[in-house]
Amino acid sequence: MEELQLKYVEIIFDKQTPQNVGTEINILSKVDSQIGNLEYKFIVGKGGIWNTIQEFSENNECAWKPKREGEYMVMVQGREKDGRKPLDYLAKEDYSIVRGEAINIMHEEVSIEKAVNEGNEKIDFKDIVDNDDLLRIKKEDFTENKIELKKTINNAEDNVVFFDVKELLKEEKETLVVANDDCGEIAFSEDGKRNNNLKIELAENKDKKINVKNNKGEILHEVILEKNNVLSEESKDNNDREVSVIKEIIIDKEEVVIGEKCSIEVKSNDTNGYLYRFYIKRYKDWDIVRDYDTSNILKYTATEAGEKEFLIQCKRMESTESFEDYRTIKVNVKNIRKIEITNFKCLSKSLIVGEKLEFVVQTNLQAEASEKDEIILLYKFYKIYKDGKSVCIQDYSTKSDVYYKEMENGTYRILCLVKSILSNKEYDDRAILVYTVKPYKDIKINSFVADLNSPQASETDIKFTSEVQGGNNILYKYKVKGPIEEDTGFIDKDEFIWKPMEAGEYEIILYVKDLNYKGEYEDTRKIAFTIEKKGKKLVKILDVVIDKEKKIIIGEPVNIMVNGEGGTRLQYSFIIRKDSRKLEGVDYNKSNWINFIPKQAGEYEVEIMLKDKYSNKPYDAQTVIHLKAMEYVPGEIDYIILPFKETHLIGETIEFECIIQNTQNVVVKYETKINGNSVEQTEFSKNKKLRFVPKIAGKYTIEVYAKNLKCKGEYDSKKQVSLYVSEAPPVIETKIITNKVEGDINEELTFEVISRGGKDVCYEFYLMENNEWKKVQAYSRKHYYSFIPFISGKYKILALAKSYYKKGSYEDYDQIVFYVKGLKK
């Protein structure tokens, strides 16, 4: 509570702490006299339970009558009567309530400065405090004065004993522990090695009072803790001291950040048989962290910033002492580095309904934190609607980005809360981003062009096209302004064909909008167009002639000529590019050709433009041609010449020749296949002829590969021819020869067959008699057939012919008709 002005509040008790149960204690609260019109509230607390003894009122004092013993916290709250704050002032004081007699007399305080400045000689503290209340005891006289020491402790009004000794004996310590069951105060003076300088620190109520818990099992003495370093040094010189059992305190981290852990390890002279107890100092009191346990290690988690002091007490297991040795150690706890949101942005390029919206948060620690000192941050996101309603779209996690899909358009806010994973706050920082989700992407006309340039002649169809981005259902409206106006209204077509009928200046305007848009339009573009009265022909490119279109070699000139028509006087321009980079160009002139010498192999682009001499346009006609320049002329097979022959026979020589341009720089390879199986393959050579003699019948395929001598590949071109090789020529021109066409009954008739081609030709005869065919002679080398008819009538002879090795039924045939007459009477 940074706004509480604690320095103006003071609590005054009419009786000094501690007091007995049932004693009426008057409490007075004093505030700066310049401040008036205040209300006061009195509260007492014990063990975390608070009770109000007087509600807010103008009365700045109250009476308190405790009914139970214990350690109490008295709190006074103050506020201005007409103030806006719930609380303006606050003060707290500790108060002890005991059973039995309580000491109520408060002596004059003795400051350390006064004690130290008395001189170099030994100071008689008895004179400073009270000559009757102080007993000085020498170390060697302790045994005989033990009874007097106890009596002094029990009878002294302020229970203060000063020892002029270098160390505390065990007997003295036992006497102090059992001397008084009530709360007491003990101060020690010390004559030592440091020029008899006094080292006394009195705990304060206003300054610093010595506070010892009223438990004879626990003596938590701040003066002892302040003198810890001196006592620990003395313990090294006195190995026989029973209280020097702690050898050293080991802490892994002397400085931690809130949320981190540190380990405190106690090293004792004997690792077994000891108990350890740990305290932490909070404000003016020592709070127990862990009671006596055999574990000598304490794991401490830092929860608040500041210098934290720990008290470690140690004793043997069988010891009845509260402790036998002790040490203190300090740990500096730093605040977590301040967390700030440095950037909160949307990663989505467009915020559209139904599309993913992504947001990311950046903090100051993301860029600054190192791997060694990494702070884990948690992020939480809320989506807030326009009406104030909110929904959590991501609970606390380490993800610094969030995404979701919004299904309704409108304006929204997104709230990000960020905090450290070890923070005890609801959040360490927060930020809000306002964004608007649109139903569709903004409509924008990227281009609006015509397929013909202005000016154009009347009665010419001009096509307008557009490219529009955004929107869901786009509508287009075309409006023509000029001598004759047109308006299409909003349509769903993205192109418009306009045919002007009258010369003049025109303006073609395009309007676009989404189907659901309520306004007139969302974007517009326009094109100015000049229409002239139709007269001369339009400029056109008729033809482009390249002298070496298929054989462009680097270092050799290439002539490109353009033929065009139209206009009054044509002018020509050429631009040559390679890999989209301009190499050279020729501005507009009357020459319609250009010589170009490629210097590197690759693809070249030649842009040709024509325009009328009086035209203001960049060009009236334009075309682009592509050329490929090579390092050499590839070997290409134009023809394969074979001898004209219908049939190829086994054993006959077959020869053919390849017709190839640039013959001297081209080599050829041949591969012969029979019925699809490779049987022979030659190496590349300059021999352009191939001659071979087939040894078996079948299908012969000759594959020819050609390549230039500079070719790095397998070949430049390939061609093949196929031919069939037979064992013999086919049987053809088969003919039946007879001595007469008419015969008589019982008269022998002979039929002879002749034919061409074939090898070992065989013949088979069929005779039709009484309209029925019958085989009269099977295949044989006999080429004639004779028979004697016994019945008159019409007869037919069929002769089939084939080579002996032919598997078919026949290769050729012939038939004749003859008649047989009856016997003469």
C-alpha positions in Angstrom: 0.0 0.0 0.0 2.2 2.7 -1.3 -0.3 5.5 -0.5 -0.3 4.9 3.3 1.6 7.6 5.1 3.0 5.4 8.0 5.4 8.0 9.3 2.6 10.2 10.7 1.0 7.5 12.9 2.2 6.6 16.4 0.8 4.0 18.8 1.3 4.6 22.5 0.4 2.1 25.3 -0.1 3.1 28.9 1.6 -0.2 30.0 4.8 -1.7 28.7 4.7 -5.1 27.1 4.5 -7.8 28.3 1.3 -7.7 30.5 -0.8 -10.3 32.3 -4.0 -11.8 31.0 -7.0 -9.6 32.0 -5.0 -6.4 32.3 -6.8 -3.3 30.9 -4.5 -1.6 28.4 -5.2 1.8 27.1 -4.1 2.4 23.5 -3.6 6.0 22.1 -3.0 6.8 18.4 -1.2 10.0 17.6 -1.1 11.6 14.1 0.7 14.8 13.0 -1.0 17.7 14.7 -1.5 19.6 11.4 -3.9 16.9 10.2 -7.4 16.9 11.6 -10.9 15.6 11.0 -9.7 11.9 11.2 -11.4 8.7 12.1 -9.6 5.8 13.8 -10.1 2.0 13.9 -8.4 -0.3 16.4 -7.7 -4.0 15.5 -5.7 -6.7 17.3 -4.5 -10.0 15.7 -3.1 -13.2 16.9 -2.1 -16.3 14.9 -3.5 -14.7 11.7 -7.0 -14.0 13.2 -8.0 -10.3 13.5 -10.6 -8.9 15.8 -11.9 -5.3 15.8 -11.9 -3.7 19.3 -13.2 -0.3 18.0 -14.7 0.6 14.7 -13.9 3.9 12.8 -14.8 6.9 15.0 -13.3 10.3 15.9 -12.0 8.8 19.2 -8.3 8.2 18.9 -8.0 6.0 22.0 -9.5 2.8 23.2 -9.2 0.2 26.0 -8.2 -3.4 25.4 -8.5 -6.2 27.9 -6.9 -9.4 26.5 -8.3 -12.7 27.8 -5.6 -15.1 26.5 -1.9 -15.1 26.6 0.2 -14.9 23.4 1.9 -12.7 20.9 -0.4 -10.0 19.5 -0.2 -7.5 16.7 -2.0 -4.2 17.5 -3.1 -2.3 14.3 -4.5 1.3 14.1 -6.0 2.4 10.8 -6.8 6.1 10.1 -8.6 7.9 7.4 -9.9 11.4 6.6 -13.5 11.8 7.4 -14.5 13.2 4.0 -11.7 11.6 2.1 -12.1 9.4 -1.0 -9.6 6.7 0.1 -10.7 3.8 2.2 -7.5 4.1 4.3 -5.0 6.9 4.7 -2.8 5.9 7.6 -1.7 2.7 9.2 0.5 1.6 12.1 1.3 -1.7 13.8 3.0 -2.7 17.1 3.7 -6.0 18.7 2.4 -6.8 22.2 2.9 -9.8 24.5 0.4 -11.1 27.0 1.6 -13.6 29.6 0.3 -15.4 32.7 2.0 -14.4 36.1 3.9 -11.3 37.0 4.8 -8.8 34.3 7.4 -6.0 34.5 6.0 -2.6 33.9 8.9 -0.4 34.7 10.7 1.1 31.7 14.3 2.3 32.3 16.2 4.9 30.4 17.7 3.5 27.2 21.5 3.4 26.9 22.8 4.0 23.4 25.7 2.2 21.9 27.4 5.5 21.2 27.2 6.5 24.9 28.6 3.2 26.0 31.5 3.2 23.5 32.4 6.8 24.1 32.8 6.4 27.9 36.5 5.7 27.5 39.1 3.0 26.9 38.9 1.7 30.4 36.3 -0.9 31.4 32.9 0.7 31.7 31.0 0.1 34.8 27.6 -0.6 33.3 26.2 -0.8 36.8 26.6 2.9 37.3 25.0 3.7 33.9 21.8 1.6 34.5 21.3 1.3 38.2 23.8 0.6 41.0 21.5 -1.9 42.7 20.2 -3.7 39.6 23.4 -4.9 38.1 25.7 -7.7 39.1 29.2 -7.9 37.6 30.6 -11.5 37.6 34.1 -12.6 36.9 34.6 -15.8 35.0 36.5 -17.5 37.7 34.0 -16.6 40.4 31.0 -18.0 38.5 30.4 -21.1 40.6 30.2 -19.4 44.0 28.2 -16.5 42.6 25.7 -18.7 40.7 23.0 -18.3 43.3 23.5 -14.6 43.4 23.3 -14.5 39.6 19.9 -16.3 39.5 18.7 -14.0 42.3 19.7 -10.9 40.4 18.0 -12.1 37.2 14.8 -12.8 39.0 14.8 -9.6 41.1 16.1 -7.0 38.8 13.5 -4.7 37.6 14.6 -4.7 34.0 16.2 -8.2 34.0 19.4 -6.9 32.4 22.7 -8.7 33.1 26.0 -7.5 31.7 28.9 -10.0 31.6 32.4 -8.8 31.5 33.6 -12.1 29.9 35.1 -13.2 26.7 32.8 -16.1 26.2 29.7 -17.6 27.7 30.2 -20.7 29.8 27.9 -23.6 29.6 26.9 -23.2 33.3 26.1 -19.5 32.7 24.0 -20.4 29.6 22.0 -23.1 31.6 21.4 -20.6 34.4 20.1 -18.0 31.9 17.8 -20.6 30.3 16.2 -21.8 33.5 16.4 -18.6 35.5 13.2 -17.1 34.3 10.1 -18.5 32.6 8.9 -15.1 31.7 10.1 -12.9 28.9 13.5 -11.3 29.7 16.2 -9.2 28.1 19.9 -10.0 28.2 22.8 -7.9 27.1 26.4 -9.0 26.8 29.5 -6.9 27.0 32.8 -8.2 25.8 36.4 -7.6 26.5 38.3 -9.0 23.6 41.1 -8.6 21.1 39.8 -5.4 19.6 41.1 -2.9 22.0 38.3 -3.5 24.5 35.8 -1.9 22.1 32.3 -2.6 23.2 30.0 -4.3 20.7 26.5 -4.0 21.9 23.4 -3.7 19.9 20.1 -3.2 21.7 16.9 -4.1 19.9 14.6 -1.1 19.5 11.0 -0.5 20.2 11.3 2.9 18.7 15.1 2.6 18.1 15.7 -1.2 18.5 14.8 -3.2 21.6 16.1 -6.6 22.6 13.4 -9.2 22.1 13.5 -12.7 23.4 10.6 -15.1 23.0 9.1 -16.2 26.4 9.9 -19.8 25.9 12.6 -21.4 28.0 13.3 -23.8 25.2 14.1 -21.0 22.8 16.4 -18.0 23.3 16.4 -16.0 20.1 18.7 -13.1 21.1 19.4 -10.5 18.5 22.6 -9.4 20.3 23.8 -12.9 20.1 23.1 -13.0 16.4 24.9 -9.7 15.8 27.9 -11.1 17.7 27.8 -14.3 15.7 30.8 -13.6 13.6 33.0 -12.8 16.7 31.8 -15.9 18.5 32.4 -18.1 15.4 35.9 -16.8 15.1 36.6 -17.5 18.8 35.3 -21.0 18.3 38.1 -21.8 15.9 40.6 -21.0 18.7 38.7 -23.1 21.3 38.1 -26.6 19.9 36.8 -27.7 23.3 33.8 -25.4 23.2 30.6 -27.4 23.1 28.7 -24.7 21.3 31.1 -24.5 18.3 29.5 -27.5 16.3 28.7 -25.7 13.1 31.7 -25.8 10.8 30.4 -23.7 7.9 27.3 -22.6 6.1 27.2 -23.3 2.3 24.8 -21.4 0.1 24.6 -22.1 -3.6 23.3 -18.6 -4.5 23.8 -15.4 -2.5 21.5 -13.5 -4.8 18.3 -14.8 -6.3 15.3 -13.4 -8.1 11.7 -13.8 -6.8 10.6 -17.3 -7.6 14.0 -18.8 -7.7 15.2 -21.4 -5.1 18.5 -21.4 -3.2 20.0 -24.1 -1.0 21.4 -23.5 2.4 23.6 -26.4 3.7 25.0 -26.6 7.2 28.3 -28.3 7.6 28.9 -29.6 11.2 32.0 -31.1 12.9 30.1 -34.4 13.1 27.8 -35.3 10.3 25.7 -37.7 12.4 23.7 -37.1 15.6 22.8 -33.4 15.1 19.5 -31.6 14.7 19.1 -28.4 12.7 16.5 -25.6 12.9 16.0 -22.7 10.5 14.5 -19.2 11.1 13.9 -16.3 8.7 13.7 -12.7 9.9 10.5 -10.9 8.9 10.4 -7.3 9.9 11.5 -7.3 13.6 10.7 -10.9 14.4 12.2 -14.3 13.7 9.7 -16.8 12.1 10.5 -20.5 12.2 10.9 -22.0 8.7 11.6 -25.6 9.8 11.8 -27.0 13.2 14.5 -29.3 14.4 15.2 -32.1 11.9 18.2 -34.3 11.0 18.3 -32.8 7.5 21.1 -30.1 7.3 19.8 -28.7 4.0 17.1 -26.1 3.6 15.6 -25.3 0.2 14.3 -21.7 0.2 12.0 -20.3 -2.4 12.1 -16.5 -2.7 8.7 -14.9 -2.7 9.4 -11.3 -1.9 12.3 -8.9 -2.6 14.8 -7.6 -0.1 17.7 -8.9 2.1 16.6 -12.1 3.8 18.4 -13.1 6.9 18.4 -16.7 8.1 19.2 -18.1 11.6 20.5 -21.6 11.8 20.5 -23.4 15.2 22.2 -26.7 15.8 22.3 -29.2 18.7 22.9 -32.8 19.4 20.0 -35.2 19.3 20.3 -36.1 23.0 20.7 -32.4 24.1 18.1 -30.8 26.2 19.4 -27.4 25.3 17.4 -25.1 23.0 20.5 -24.9 20.8 24.2 -25.5 21.1 25.5 -23.4 18.2 24.0 -21.0 15.7 24.9 -19.0 12.6 23.3 -16.3 10.5 23.4 -15.9 6.7 21.9 -13.4 4.3 20.4 -13.8 0.9 19.6 -10.9 -1.4 16.3 -11.4 -3.2 15.9 -9.2 -6.2 12.6 -8.2 -7.9 11.6 -9.9 -11.1 12.6 -7.6 -14.0 9.8 -5.3 -15.0 7.7 -6.9 -17.7 6.3 -4.5 -20.4 4.5 -5.2 -23.6 6.5 -3.4 -26.2 4.5 -4.4 -29.3 1.0 -5.8 -30.0 0.2 -6.4 -33.6 -1.8 -8.4 -36.1 0.1 -10.6 -38.4 -2.8 -11.2 -40.8 -2.5 -9.0 -43.9 -6.3 -8.7 -44.2 -9.0 -9.1 -41.5 -11.7 -10.9 -43.3 -14.7 -12.9 -42.1 -13.9 -16.6 -42.2 -10.2 -16.2 -42.5 -7.6 -16.8 -39.9 -6.7 -13.8 -37.7 -3.4 -14.0 -36.0 -2.1 -11.7 -33.3 1.4 -11.6 -31.6 2.7 -9.9 -28.5 6.3 -8.8 -27.9 7.7 -7.9 -24.6 10.9 -6.2 -23.4 12.2 -9.5 -22.0 11.9 -11.5 -25.1 14.9 -9.7 -26.7 16.8 -9.1 -23.5 16.6 -12.3 -21.5 19.6 -14.6 -22.0 19.5 -18.4 -21.9 21.1 -18.3 -18.4 18.6 -15.9 -17.0 15.5 -16.8 -19.0 12.2 -15.7 -17.5 9.2 -17.8 -18.5 6.3 -15.5 -19.5 2.6 -16.5 -19.7 0.1 -14.9 -22.0 -3.7 -14.7 -21.8 -6.0 -13.3 -24.5 -9.6 -12.1 -24.4 -11.7 -11.1 -27.3 -14.0 -8.2 -26.4 -17.2 -7.5 -28.4 -18.6 -4.1 -29.2 -21.2 -4.4 -26.4 -18.5 -5.1 -23.8 -19.0 -8.9 -23.7 -15.7 -10.8 -23.6 -14.6 -14.4 -24.2 -11.2 -16.0 -23.4 -9.6 -17.3 -26.5 -6.4 -18.4 -24.8 -5.7 -19.0 -21.2 -2.3 -18.4 -19.6 0.3 -20.2 -21.6 3.8 -19.6 -23.0 2.4 -18.9 -26.5 2.8 -15.3 -27.3 0.6 -15.5 -30.4 -3.0 -16.4 -30.9 -5.2 -17.0 -33.9 -8.9 -17.7 -34.5 -11.5 -17.2 -37.2 -14.2 -14.5 -36.9 -17.5 -15.3 -38.6 -19.1 -11.9 -38.2 -17.9 -8.5 -39.4 -17.6 -5.6 -37.0 -15.1 -3.9 -34.7 -13.5 -5.9 -31.9 -10.9 -5.5 -29.2 -8.4 -8.1 -28.1 -6.9 -7.9 -24.6 -3.6 -9.5 -23.8 -2.5 -10.1 -20.2 1.2 -11.0 -19.6 2.9 -12.1 -16.5 5.9 -14.1 -15.2 5.1 -17.7 -14.4 6.4 -17.0 -10.9 4.5 -13.8 -10.4 1.9 -13.6 -7.7 0.0 -10.9 -9.5 -3.0 -11.4 -11.7 -0.9 -9.8 -14.5 2.3 -7.8 -14.9 1.2 -5.8 -17.9 -1.6 -5.7 -20.3 -2.5 -4.2 -23.7 -5.5 -3.8 -25.9 -5.6 -3.9 -29.7 -8.6 -2.6 -31.6 -9.3 -4.1 -35.0 -12.1 -4.2 -37.6 -13.2 -7.4 -39.4 -14.5 -6.8 -42.8 -17.0 -9.1 -44.7 -14.7 -9.3 -47.7 -11.4 -8.0 -48.9 -11.4 -4.4 -50.2 -12.3 -4.2 -53.8 -9.5 -2.7 -55.9 -9.2 -2.4 -59.7 -5.7 -3.6 -60.6 -6.0 -3.0 -64.3 -8.4 -1.7 -66.9 -7.1 -2.0 -70.5 -8.3 -2.2 -74.1 -7.0 -4.7 -76.6 -6.4 -1.8 -79.1 -4.6 1.4 -78.6 -6.1 4.8 -79.1 -6.8 6.2 -81.6 -8.9 3.7 -83.5 -11.2 3.9 -86.5 -14.9 3.9 -86.1 -16.8 0.6 -86.5 -13.9 -1.2 -84.9 -14.7 -3.7 -82.1 -12.7 -2.7 -79.1 -12.5 -5.1 -76.1 -12.1 -3.8 -72.6 -11.0 -6.2 -69.9 -10.2 -5.6 -66.2 -8.6 -7.3 -63.2 -10.3 -6.7 -59.9 -9.3 -8.1 -56.5 -11.3 -8.5 -53.3 -15.1 -8.8 -52.8 -17.2 -12.0 -52.9 -19.6 -11.3 -55.7 -18.3 -8.5 -57.9 -20.5 -6.4 -60.2 -19.2 -4.3 -63.1 -20.7 -1.3 -64.7 -19.3 0.2 -68.0 -20.2 3.7 -69.0 -19.2 5.4 -72.3 -19.2 9.2 -72.4 -18.8 11.0 -75.8 -20.8 11.8 -78.9 -22.8 8.6 -78.5 -23.1 7.4 -74.8 -23.7 4.0 -73.4 -24.4 2.6 -69.9 -24.5 -1.2 -69.2 -25.7 -0.9 -65.6 -24.1 -3.3 -63.1 -23.5 -6.7 -64.6 -21.4 -9.7 -63.6 -19.2 -9.7 -66.7 -15.6 -8.5 -66.4 -15.2 -7.6 -70.1 -17.0 -5.1 -72.4 -16.9 -4.9 -76.2 -17.5 -1.5 -77.6 -18.1 -0.7 -81.3 -18.0 3.1 -81.8 -20.1 4.2 -84.8 -19.1 7.9 -84.8 -15.7 9.7 -84.6 -14.9 11.8 -81.6 -13.4 11.9 -78.1 -14.7 9.3 -75.7 -14.2 8.3 -72.1 -14.9 4.7 -71.0 -15.5 4.4 -67.2 -15.6 1.2 -65.2 -17.4 1.1 -61.8 -17.1 -2.0 -59.5 -18.7 -3.0 -56.2 -19.7 -6.1 -54.3 -23.3 -7.4 -54.6 -23.9 -6.6 -50.9 -22.5 -3.1 -51.0 -25.1 -0.5 -50.3 -23.2 2.5 -51.8 -22.9 3.5 -55.5 -19.6 1.9 -56.2 -16.4 0.9 -54.4 -13.7 1.6 -57.1 -13.6 3.1 -60.5 -11.2 3.5 -63.4 -11.4 5.2 -66.8 -9.8 5.2 -70.2 -9.7 8.1 -72.7 -10.2 7.0 -76.3 -10.0 8.8 -79.7 -12.1 7.5 -82.5 -11.3 8.6 -86.1 -13.4 8.2 -89.1 -12.6 4.9 -90.8 -10.3 5.3 -93.7 -6.9 3.8 -94.2 -5.9 0.2 -93.3 -4.6 -0.6 -89.9 -0.9 -1.3 -89.5 -0.3 -5.1 -89.5 2.7 -7.4 -89.6 2.2 -9.9 -92.4 5.3 -12.0 -92.1 8.7 -12.4 -90.5 11.5 -14.0 -92.5 14.6 -15.5 -90.9 17.4 -16.7 -93.2 18.7 -19.3 -90.7 15.8 -20.2 -88.7 16.9 -23.7 -88.0 20.7 -23.3 -88.2 21.6 -20.4 -86.0 25.3 -20.8 -85.0 27.1 -18.5 -82.6 29.4 -16.1 -84.4 27.4 -16.2 -87.7 25.1 -13.3 -88.7 21.3 -13.9 -88.8 19.1 -11.8 -91.0 15.6 -11.0 -89.8 13.2 -9.2 -92.3 9.7 -8.0 -91.6 6.8 -7.6 -94.1 4.0 -5.2 -93.0 1.1 -3.2 -94.4 -1.2 -0.3 -93.6 -0.5 3.3 -92.5 1.1 6.0 -94.5 4.8 5.3 -94.0 5.8 2.4 -91.9 8.7 2.5 -89.5 10.4 -0.5 -87.9 12.0 -1.0 -84.5 13.8 -4.1 -83.2 14.8 -5.1 -79.6 17.0 -8.2 -78.9 16.9 -9.8 -75.4 18.5 -12.8 -73.7 17.3 -14.1 -70.4 14.9 -11.1 -70.1 17.9 -8.7 -70.4 18.2 -6.3 -73.3 21.3 -6.8 -75.4 20.8 -4.4 -78.3 18.1 -2.5 -80.2 17.3 -0.5 -83.2 15.1 2.6 -83.0 12.3 3.3 -85.4 13.6 3.8 -89.0 12.5 2.8 -92.5 14.7 -0.3 -92.7 12.6 -3.4 -92.3 15.5 -5.8 -91.6 18.3 -6.3 -89.1 21.4 -8.4 -88.9 22.0 -10.1 -85.6 25.2 -12.0 -84.6 24.7 -14.2 -81.4 27.7 -14.4 -79.3 26.5 -17.0 -76.8 24.5 -20.2 -77.1 20.9 -20.0 -75.7 17.5 -18.6 -76.2 17.1 -15.1 -77.8 14.0 -13.0 -77.9 13.5 -10.5 -80.8 10.7 -7.9 -80.3 9.5 -6.3 -83.6 7.4 -3.2 -83.6 5.8 -1.3 -86.4 4.0 2.1 -86.5 2.9 4.8 -88.9 5.3 7.7 -89.2 2.7 10.1 -87.9 1.4 7.9 -85.1 1.8 9.0 -81.4 1.5 5.6 -80.1 4.5 3.5 -78.9 3.7 1.1 -81.7 0.8 0.2 -84.0 1.7 -3.5 -84.4 4.0 -5.7 -82.4 5.2 -9.3 -82.4 7.9 -11.4 -80.6 10.0 -14.2 -82.2 12.3 -16.6 -80.4 15.6 -17.9 -81.7 17.9 -20.6 -80.4 21.6 -20.1 -81.1 23.8 -23.2 -81.0 27.5 -23.9 -80.9 27.3 -26.2 -83.9 24.9 -27.5 -86.5 23.4 -30.7 -85.1 23.7 -33.8 -87.3 20.3 -34.4 -88.8 19.3 -37.3 -91.0 17.2 -36.0 -93.9 16.6 -39.3 -95.7 17.6 -43.1 -95.8 17.8 -44.3 -99.4 16.9 -48.0 -100.0 16.9 -49.8 -103.4 13.5 -50.2 -104.8 12.6 -53.8 -104.4 9.3 -55.4 -103.5 10.8 -58.5 -102.0 14.1 -59.2 -100.1 15.3 -62.7 -100.0 17.7 -64.6 -97.8 21.3 -64.3 -99.2 20.6 -61.2 -101.3 22.7 -58.1 -100.5 20.8 -55.2 -99.1 22.4 -51.7 -99.2 21.1 -48.3 -98.2 22.6 -44.8 -97.8 21.9 -41.9 -95.3 21.5 -38.4 -96.7 22.9 -35.9 -94.1 23.8 -32.2 -94.5 27.1 -31.0 -93.2 28.4 -34.4 -94.0 32.1 -33.9 -93.1 31.3 -32.9 -89.4 28.7 -35.7 -88.8 29.3 -39.3 -87.7 26.8 -42.1 -87.9 26.2 -45.3 -85.9 24.0 -48.3 -87.1 22.1 -50.8 -85.0 20.4 -53.8 -86.7 17.5 -55.6 -85.1 15.8 -58.8 -86.3 12.2 -59.3 -85.1 12.9 -56.7 -82.3 16.1 -58.2 -81.1 19.4 -56.3 -81.4 21.9 -58.4 -83.3 24.6 -55.9 -84.4 25.7 -52.4 -83.5 28.5 -50.4 -85.1 30.6 -47.5 -83.6 30.2 -43.9 -84.8 32.0 -43.3 -88.1 31.8 -41.1 -91.1 30.5 -44.0 -93.3 27.1 -43.0 -94.5 26.4 -46.3 -96.3 25.5 -49.7 -94.8 25.5 -53.0 -96.7 24.5 -56.4 -95.2 23.3 -59.9 -96.3 20.3 -61.3 -94.4 20.8 -64.9 -93.4 17.4 -65.6 -91.9 13.9 -64.6 -92.8 12.1 -62.0 -90.6 11.5 -58.3 -89.9 14.7 -56.3 -90.1 14.9 -52.9 -88.4 17.9 -50.6 -89.0 18.3 -47.7 -86.5 20.6 -44.9 -87.6 22.1 -42.4 -85.1 23.8 -39.2 -86.2 25.6 -36.5 -84.3 28.0 -33.7 -84.9 31.6 -34.1 -83.9 31.1 -31.4 -81.3 28.1 -33.0 -79.7 28.5 -33.9 -76.1 25.3 -35.9 -75.9 24.6 -39.5 -77.1 23.3 -38.3 -80.5 21.7 -35.4 -82.3 19.1 -37.2 -84.4 17.8 -40.7 -85.0 15.8 -42.5 -87.8 14.9 -46.1 -88.6 13.8 -48.2 -91.5 12.1 -51.6 -91.5 12.0 -54.3 -94.2 11.0 -57.9 -94.4 13.3 -60.7 -95.7 11.7 -63.8 -97.1 13.1 -67.2 -97.9 11.7 -67.0 -101.5 9.6 -64.6 -103.6 5.9 -65.2 -103.4 4.1 -67.4 -106.0 2.3 -65.2 -108.5 0.7 -65.3 -111.9 -0.6 -68.9 -111.4 -2.4 -70.1 -114.6 -4.1 -73.4 -115.6 -3.4 -74.5 -119.2 -5.5 -77.2 -121.0 -5.4 -78.6 -124.5 -9.1 -78.1 -125.0 -12.0 -76.5 -123.3 -14.6 -79.1 -124.3 -14.3 -82.9 -124.1 -16.2 -86.0 -124.5 -17.1 -88.7 -122.1 -14.4 -91.4 -121.7 -11.9 -89.0 -123.2 -8.8 -88.1 -121.1 -8.3 -84.4 -120.2 -5.0 -82.9 -118.9 -4.6 -79.6 -117.1 -1.1 -78.1 -116.5 -0.4 -75.2 -114.0 2.3 -72.6 -114.5 3.4 -69.8 -112.2 6.1 -67.3 -111.4 8.2 -66.9 -108.2 8.3 -69.1 -105.2 10.7 -71.8 -104.3 10.0 -75.5 -104.8 6.4 -74.6 -105.7 3.8 -77.3 -104.9 0.3 -77.6 -106.4 -3.0 -78.9 -105.1 -6.1 -79.6 -107.4 -9.8 -79.5 -106.7 -12.5 -80.8 -109.2 -16.1 -79.7 -109.1 -18.4 -82.3 -110.6 -22.2 -82.2 -110.3 -21.8 -79.0 -108.4 -19.7 -80.6 -105.7 -16.0 -79.9 -105.0 -13.6 -82.6 -104.1 -9.8 -82.8 -103.7 -8.4 -84.8 -106.5 -4.6 -84.2 -105.9 -2.9 -83.0 -102.7 0.1 -80.6 -102.6 3.0 -82.1 -104.6 5.6 -81.0 -107.0 3.4 -82.5 -109.8 2.2 -79.4 -111.7 -0.5 -81.1 -113.9 -3.6 -83.2 -113.4 -5.3 -85.7 -115.8 -8.7 -87.4 -115.5 -11.4 -89.1 -117.7 -14.9 -87.8 -117.3 -17.8 -90.4 -117.3 -20.7 -87.9 -117.0 -21.5 -85.1 -119.3 -22.0 -81.6 -117.9 -20.2 -78.6 -116.5 -16.8 -79.0 -114.7 -14.4 -76.7 -112.8 -10.7 -77.2 -112.0 -9.1 -75.2 -109.1 -5.3 -75.2 -108.7 -3.7 -73.9 -105.5 0.0 -73.0 -105.5 2.6 -72.2 -102.8 6.3 -72.6 -102.0 7.2 -75.8 -100.3 8.4 -74.1 -97.0 5.4 -71.7 -96.8 3.2 -72.4 -93.9 0.0 -70.9 -95.4 -2.7 -72.8 -97.3 -1.7 -71.3 -100.6 0.0 -68.3 -102.1 -1.8 -68.1 -105.4 -4.5 -70.0 -107.3 -6.4 -70.3 -110.6 -9.5 -72.1 -111.9 -11.1 -72.8 -115.2 -14.5 -74.1 -116.4 -14.9 -76.8 -119.1 -17.7 -78.9 -120.5 -18.1 -82.6 -121.3 -20.4 -83.7 -124.0 -22.4 -87.0 -124.2 -21.6 -90.0 -126.5 -22.6 -89.7 -130.2 -25.4 -91.9 -131.4 
